[in-house]
């Protein structure tokens, strides 16, 4: 009589199961924001980049973004890669061969709906573009500088909301529920922005769905980053507020006009129904493109 060989049990993935997936997602977000706060406080203490009113100036916004990239970068490595065993392929950073094309298509996916929302605001609402002080060279210089500030900020939000959490939740619940849940969290993270409205938060959540779908398009997180930057940079380049945040761009002056429920008012196009339609069309285009993803 021979003994039955005993095989070692297969290791259980740390995020296996719905409850563990939710727990690790919450831990990732909490740890990321906590570390961002710690690094940010240190950065402000070292540089003193606070305005007289206690609010961060332009340099302060850069410090906040760098702090966030450090915070969520470290937590992505610690929780996502070291603890949960996710690979760069799982997190959709690889293959790099798709990065350039994915980022470029993402820029297009984000820029076109922004142009559409602004154009419809002029045609159907009372929005206007008026001349402002400055000239073309000043305009190009300021747009370039604004883009340099917005690019890492967009990457930070993709790292936080379309990173470890979305991958872990998608494995437990499926892609669509994961995208929807994190899109709501994404919107709530903007609740303290200036001039926030209910429709504005709904549109930001819809933008989260759009970016979540872009995350699964060829190009992965590079496509989502490009789409995020494309939307934000296009609005800013046209002197329109981005999620309530104003940008001072010379040479042109955007007046949102009204009604606010249509054009977005002082919150920017994201606060109006015209942006709702534009973002929905972009999400449909991203969905069509993401179906080509076979990885």
N, C-alpha and C positions, 0 to 999 in steps of 0.2 A: 504494500500500500504506500503510495507516494503522497506527500503533503502537497496541498494546493498552494502554489506560490502566492505570496501576498505582495500586491503591487502598491506602491505609495500612492496616496490620494493626490488627485490633481489639485494644484493650488487654486484657491478661490480668489478671483479678481477682487481687489479692495472695493471697487464701486459696483460689484454685482448686486442686482436687486434694486427696485425702485426707491426704497427708503434710503439706502446707502448712496444712491446716485443723487438724490435731493440733498442729503447731508453733506456730501463732498462738494456739491455745487455751492451751497450756502457757505461752507468753510472757505472755499476758494474766493468767493466775493468778499466775505468779511475780512479775511486775511489780506487780500489785495488792497482793499480800501484802507485798512488799518496801517499797513506798511507804507502806503502812499502818504498817509497823514504824517507818519513819523518822519519820513524822508523829507516831505514838504516843509514841516516845521523847522527841521534842521537847515534846509536850504534858505528859508526866509530869515532865520536867525543869522546865518553867515553873510547874507547879502543885504539884508535890511530893505528888500524890495517890496515895501508896502506904501501905499499912498497915505496921505494925511488922514483920510477917512477910514483907514484900516482895510481897504479893499486892495486886491492885487492890481498893479498896473500891468502894462504889456510884458515887462520882464518877469513880473510875478506870475503871469499866465504861463510863460515858458517854464518857470520853475515848477509850477503845478503839473504841467504835462510831463516833464522829465521825471518828476517824483513818481507819477503814475506809471510811467514806463518801467522804471526801476522796480516799483512795488509789485506790479502785476507780472513783470518779467521774472522776478525771483520766485513768486508764488506759482507761476506756471511751471517753472523748473522743479520746485520743491514738491508741490502736490501733484501736478499733472504728469511730470516725467518720472520723478524719483519714487513717489508713493503709488500712483495709479498705473505707472508703466506705459503711459501713452508715448507714442513716437511722434517725431515731427511730421511724418506722413499722416498719422491720426489727426493731428492738429492742423493739417492742411497747409503747412508751410512748404512742403515738398510735393512733387519734384520741382526744382528751381527752373527747369526748362519751361514751365508754364507760367512762371512768375511775371515776366515782362508783358506777355500777351494778356494774361489775366488782369493785371493792373490797368493796362491800356483800355481793355474792354470795360473794366469797371468804371474808369473815368468817364467813358462815353455813356454808360448806363446811368451814372449819377448826374452828369451834366445836362443831358437832354430833358429829363423831366423838370429840372430847375428852370431851364430856359422856357419850357412849355408853361409852367406855373406863372412865371413872370409875364410872359407874353399875353396869356389869357387874362391876367390881372389888369393889363392895360386895355385890352380889347373889350372885356366884359365888365370890368369894374371901373373904378375911378383912379387907378394907379397911374403915375406919370414919371417920366424921366426928365429932369430939368438940368440945365447947365450949372456947373459949380466952379469954384475957383480952382486954379491949377491947369495943367495941360496934359497932352498925351504921354510925355516922358514921366511926369510925376505920377500919372495914373498907372503906367506899366510898372514903375518902381514900387509903388505901394501895393499893387496887386501881387507882385512877386514876393514881397515881404510877408504879406498876409498869407499867401500860400505856404510859405516856409513855416509859419506858425500853425496853420491848420493841419498840415500833413501829419506831424507827430501826434497831434491831438486826436485825429481820426484813427490813427493806428492804435493809440491807447484804448479808445472805446471798442475797437474790434477785438483787441487782446482781452479786454474785460468781459465783453458781452457775446462775442462769437468765438470764444476760445475754449478753455477746458470745460466750462459749464455746459456749453451747447453740445460738445462731443459726448460728455458723460450722460447727460439727459437723453440725448438722441439714442444712445445704446440701450437705455432702459425703457423709454417710452415711444421712440420713433422720432423722426426728424421734425414733423409738423408740430407735435405738442411741445418739443424742446424749443423750437423757434418762437412759438406763441408765448410760452412762459417767459423766456428771456427778453422778448420784445416788450412785455409789460414792465419788467424790471428796468429795461433800458429807458422807457418813457418816464417811470417814476424817478429815475436818477436826474431828470431835467425839471422836476417839479418846482425847484426854487429859482429857475431862470427868470429873468426880467419879463414882465407882462405875460406870464403864462396863462393860457386859457385851456378849457376842457378839450376843445377841438384841437388845439395845438398838441396836447399830450396824446390824443388819439392818433394824430398824424405822425407823431414821433414813434408811437408803437407800430404804426403801419410801416414807417421807414425801417424799424427794427426787423419786421417781417421781410421786407425787401432785401435788407443786408444779410439776414439769416439765409435767405434763398441764394443770394450771391455767394455766400460762403461755400455752398455746395456746387457752384458752377466750376467749370475748368479754370484753374488758377487759384482755387481755394481762398485762403484768407487774403491773398494779394488782390483778388477780384473784389472782395468785400471792402478792403481798404480803399481801393481805387474808386469804388462807387460812393463810399462815404465822403471821400475827399472831393470827388466830382460835384456832388450836390452842394456841400458846404462852400467850396471855393467859388463855384459859379454864382451862388447867391451873393457872397461877399464881394466878388468882383463887380457885381452890378449895384453895389451900395445898399443891398437889402439886408435886413437883420437875419441872423442865422439862429434859430431856436430862441429868439428874443434878444440875442446879443448883437448890438450894433457895431458896424465897422465904418470907419471914416475913410472913404475913398475919394480922392480929388477928381475933378473934371466932370463927374456926373453926380446927380443927387436924385435918389429914388424916393418918391412919395407914394406910400401904399394906398392912399385914398380910402375908398370904402365901397360897399359895406365890409366891415371887418370880418364877418363870417364868410365872406367870399374871397377877399384878397389876403386876409390874415392880419391886417392892421399893423400895429406896432410890434407884434410878435414876429413879423416876417411872413412870407408866403406859407410857411408850415402851419400857420394858424387859420388857414382858410380852406374852403371846400375845393377850390381849384387845385390846390396842392394835393388834396386827397385823391382826386382823379389822376393827377400826374404820377404820384407815387404808386398808385394801384397799377397803372400801365407799366411802370418800370418793374414792379414786382412780377407782373405777368411775363415780361420779356426775360427777366432773370430766371423765372421758372422754366420757360421754354429752353433757355440755354443750359440750365442745370441738368436737364434730362439727357444731355450729351455726355455727362460725367459717368464714366464707367468704373472709376476707381473705388 
